[in-house]
Amino acid sequence: MPVCGWLDAGLKPSSNPKGKGKGKRFTARLTSAFSKKVENHAVAVALHFIHYNFARIHKTLRITPAMAAGISDPVWSYEEIAGLA
């Protein structure tokens, strides 16, 4: 039950429009985030997880998850990620 009866979740503005596009890759069709080929979808998901775990410093950890797990020492650059292909 909400604390205030007049508050509605629909009134909250979108703080990150790109965040909505990330989930659409799995469900929506005919949008900018939809992959028509399974191969393209697999590559996009792999790039997302590589960036999330190796190149993005998380606020709560203050390091990347790969560094926290002891898998990687430095933060990966986009050039290093592109070099994997």
WOKA-V400939 format. One record per backbone hydrogen bond with DSSP energy under -1.0 kcal/mol. CO is the residue of the C=O (numbers start at 0). NH is the residue of the N-H. Records with the same first field share a line. If there is no record, write none. Layout:
BEGIN
CO=NH + NH
END
This chain:
BEGIN
7=10
8=11
17=21
22=25
23=27
30=33
36=40
37=41
38=42
39=43
40=44
41=45
42=46
43=47
44=48
45=49
46=50
47=51
48=52
49=53
50=54 + 55
52=65
53=75
57=61
62=57
63=67
64=68
65=70 + 71
76=80
77=81
78=82
80=83
81=84
END
